[in-house]
Amino acid sequence: MAERDDVILIRRWFQRLQVCIQTVDFVGSRPLFADDMITFGTFTAFTVGREATEQEQWRHVWGHIDRFRWHLDDLRTLISGDRLTAVGMAVFESTGYTEDGRAFDRPGRATMVLGRKAMGEEWVAQHTHVSLFPGTPSRSFGTKRDHPPAL
């Protein structure tokens, strides 16, 4: 029962992030991530800190894609014995755009290392690794203003 409750909170974490990505809500996403988080970067080996991750990663992606959705029916989790650390793994889909505005499928996967100070608290990401599936163009062009809204 306890592990089920932890998985529900992990699923909710992914759902909250999905809404932030869909609405390009950087401010709303900040409580989901530790200030000192570490990410694998697209442009650098490691990006340290939530602010740096937002500037170097999220701002180059979120406003340039549409239809971002996690496949949460297949969410995978690992939860530590003390229930204070967890790993959530999920596949996602989204729509990207070529330089000339043509839409393309933009699927990928993510691994999130989550932590919390006490059982029952919300999870906070300490490490993220997000990658596109092989063969998927790494860059999407334009902005949400350039394309019809599609959540």
C-alpha positions, 0 to 999 in steps of 0.5 A: 500500500505504501509503495502504491501511494509513492507511485501515485505521487511520482505519477502526479509529479510527471503529470504536473511537469507535463502541464508545465511543458505544454503551457511553457510554465517555467515558474510553475515548474520550479517547485518540481526540481531541486535548486541544485539539480544536475542534468545531462545537457544537450550542449554540455556534459552536465548542467548544474542547477535548476536555473542553468537547466531552465536557461540551457535546456528548457527554454530551447525546447518547451516553447518550440514543441506541441502535444507533449504527453508522457505515456504514464500507463507504462511509467516505471519506478524504483523506490528506495527502502526508506522511501525517500529516493525514487527513480521514475522512467517514462516515454513521451511523445511530442510534435516538433517543427522543421525550419520550414514549419512541417510537423514531425513526431518527436518521441523520447524517454526520460529518467528522473531521480526524485527525492524528498525529506519525509514520506508523504511529501511531494517528490522533487527531481534531483537529476534528470536525463531526457533524450529523444529516440534515435533518428529523431531530429534534435531541434524544433524550430519556431514558437508556439505562436507560429503553430496552432495551439495543440495541447 
